[in-house]
């Protein structure tokens, strides 16, 4: 399926994967789960994929093209949120019995939206920028670039999202533990799938430009 793709064609596919995963992650982030006594938002299930794609984009296509997709993802998510809000606002017919459930799943407070958008922008841009800067410093250490960029990007993402979204709603100790657990979980996730990330990067590098 992807054997005859060029880098330009793959860039379009990665754009779709990146934005779709971002929108999905923001929908499922409304639910939390217990992970060995640590409470985590369900968005961590898919959000690391965004950072893996981010690594591929920054490593192969450069910071500017990665930044374009990051900003596109931001605006597409904003459009999705606006559509959710309009849909919730529109009056439902009497026979539609799931309005409350629909509102709970797709509705969100302004505070959580600000937290999500700010965390995403800062975390994603830092992740991409670090990948590029570390590549200029030492082009051979791909593993180190992927993990360090994710650790910093995910760490900032967790700090911004959890503090803006949940500060004052739970003890400070719980917030800090949630931040540490989320950042470490996502970084561990990328370490586990690093062989796949490495293969993807090497295969994309070998593709024809256009």
Secondary structure as GFF3:
##gff-version 3
##sequence-region A 1 210
A	DSSP	alpha_helix	7	28	.	.	.	ID=ss1
A	DSSP	beta_strand	32	35	.	.	.	ID=ss2
A	DSSP	beta_strand	38	41	.	.	.	ID=ss3
A	DSSP	alpha_helix	44	56	.	.	.	ID=ss4
A	DSSP	pi_helix	57	61	.	.	.	ID=ss5
A	DSSP	alpha_helix	63	89	.	.	.	ID=ss6
A	DSSP	alpha_helix	99	106	.	.	.	ID=ss7
A	DSSP	alpha_helix	110	137	.	.	.	ID=ss8
A	DSSP	alpha_helix	142	166	.	.	.	ID=ss9
A	DSSP	alpha_helix	172	205	.	.	.	ID=ss10
###
